[in-house]
């Protein structure tokens, strides 16, 4: 059994027992390397909402994170055990005109990990281990780059591309 950080209501943050879901063939089990606390994480904690996105169930926050590969699904070849990875927390729908044209970054149905924008909420990565699709991971091979620095890939990408 592992632990996850969960927000239950404003100012109600708990460490709770957690179990990672089973691996599918294209999934990867990750151990949390490092996580960054975003302004949205603070808003969920302090106010129970970010704009129109209000908590309707407990939420594991965290969309700025790095991880270490702990297991891979049977069809995964992009990453290997022990790889250090940057994580893309976005989930485009894959079906709209933008997604079909290879522009998933413009998807109007996009949601992000650690968000109450959908229900059930998209649980985030402030947990000891979690499962994601291999397509969301980028292997970082440079040993001098720390897991904390790797976790900054998401906010850096926002800064560069927003």
C-alpha positions, 0 to 999 in steps of 0.5 A: 500500500502506498500513500496519496495526498488528497484534498477533501475540502478547503483547508482539508488535505489528507494523506490517504492509502492509495493503490495504483490501477492495474497496468494496461498494455500501453501503460507505465507504472511510475514512482513519483520523482518530484512535484511542483506546486502550481497556483491551481493546486493552492486554489483547490487547497485554499478555496476548494475550487479553481474558477468554475472547477469546484471539488465534488469529490476528493482530489489528488492534486499535482500536474507538474511532476517527474517520475521513475519507471517502475513497471511497463505494460506488455506493448511499451517499448519507448521507456524502460525500468529505471528511466527518469521521465518528464510527464505531459499531464494533458489529455486531449480527446483524440477525436475532434478535428484538432486532434485528428489533424495532429493538433491535440494541444488545441483540443476543446475537450482537453483535461489535465491531471490534478483537475476538477474540470471533469467528473469524476475528477482527473486525479493528479500525481501527488502520490507515491506511485501512479499509472500513465500512458507511455505516450505521456512520457519523455525520457530524460537521459542527461544524468546532471538534470535532477528529478526536481528540474525534470518536474519543471518541464510542464511549467516551462512548456507553458511559459514557452508555448502559452 
